[in-house]
Amino acid sequence: MTAHYQQLALAQVQPGMTLSDELLDVQGHVLLPQGTVLTEAMIALMPRHGIEVLPIVTLEVSQEEVAADLARYGQRIDQLFRKNDPDCDSDWATGLLRRYVSDFRLGMQESPE
């Protein structure tokens, strides 16, 4: 995953977003350090300091990275449940746990039987 930034107008900034650079006021004083997670109160005070645009961190995730993560999760689940036969009904509790973990990690949206 690679981090990038974009300049967002103050009206587009939401609480929870992260600054990609130091935020300076018009005199060049540091208002907020790089990496600050913005709160509603911080955003509300920006116009007082003449801030109209903020550098915000954005994450770009490629399809290859998503596929690699899913494959890695699948391999880890297989390793953790290597002694459980998913087709065997005698160990239903472990099978159910494996299914829930798989659904959570791999994003499957199957309904329980």
N, C-alpha and C positions, 0 to 999 in steps of 0.2 A: 504494500500500500504506500503510495507516495502522497505527501502533503503538498498542497499548493495554496495560493491565496488569491483572493479577489477583493477588489475595492467595492464595498457595498454602501449605498446611501443609507443614512441614519434611519430612514423610515423602513428599510428592509432588514435591519439588524434585529435579531431576536435574543432574549435572555438565553444563556447557555452556549452561545457562540464564543469562539476563542480568537483573541488577537494574534495575528501572525507576526507583528512587529511592535516595537514600542510605540505608544501613542503620545505624541507631543502636542503641547498647546501652541498658540501663535507666537509665544516668546521662545519656544524651543525647550521648555521644561517638560520632563517626563511626567505625564499624567498617570499612565498605566504601563507596567512592564509587558514585554512580549510573553505570550502564553496565558494572559489573564482571561479567565472565563467571565464573560460579561453578565451582569445582573440587570434587572429592570431599573434599579436606582442609578447605576452607572450610566446606562443609556439615557435616562431622563436628564442627567447633568451635562451631557455632551454639548447641547446648544449654548450653554453658558460659557463654554470655553471655545466657541467658534468652530466646533467639530461638525462637519457635514457628511464626511465619508470616513469609513473605518476599514482597515485591512483585516480581513477575516480569513481564518484557515478553512480550506475546503479539502476534502479527501476524495481522491479519484481512485476507484477500484476497477481494475480491468476484469473482463470475463475470465481470463486465464487465471488470475489470482483467486477469484471465487471458486473456479473449478478445482484448483490445486488445494484450497482450504477444505472443500467438501471431500475430496479424495483422501486427504490427510485425516479428517474426522472419521471417515468410513474405515480406514485402516486401523485407527486407534480403537474404535468400537469393536472391530473384529478381534483385535488383540485382547481387549478387556474381557470379552465374552467368548474366548476361544474354546472353553470347556463346555459351552452351552450349545446344544443342537437346536437351532431355531424351529425345526420341524417336529421336535419331540414334545409331546403334550405332558409328559410326566413332571417336568420342571417348569411349570407354568409361571411361577413367580419371577424366575430369572428371565424367562422369555418376555414377560410383560415389561420388566425393567429395561431389557435391551431395546424393546420397541419404543418405550418412552424416551430413552436416551437418544436413540436414532432419530426419532421425530424431532426432538429438541435441537440436536446438533446439525442434522441434515435438512431441516425445514420441511419435512414431510407433513402433510395435513390429512392423514388418514384418520377416520373416526374409529374409536375402539369398538371391538366386536362384542 
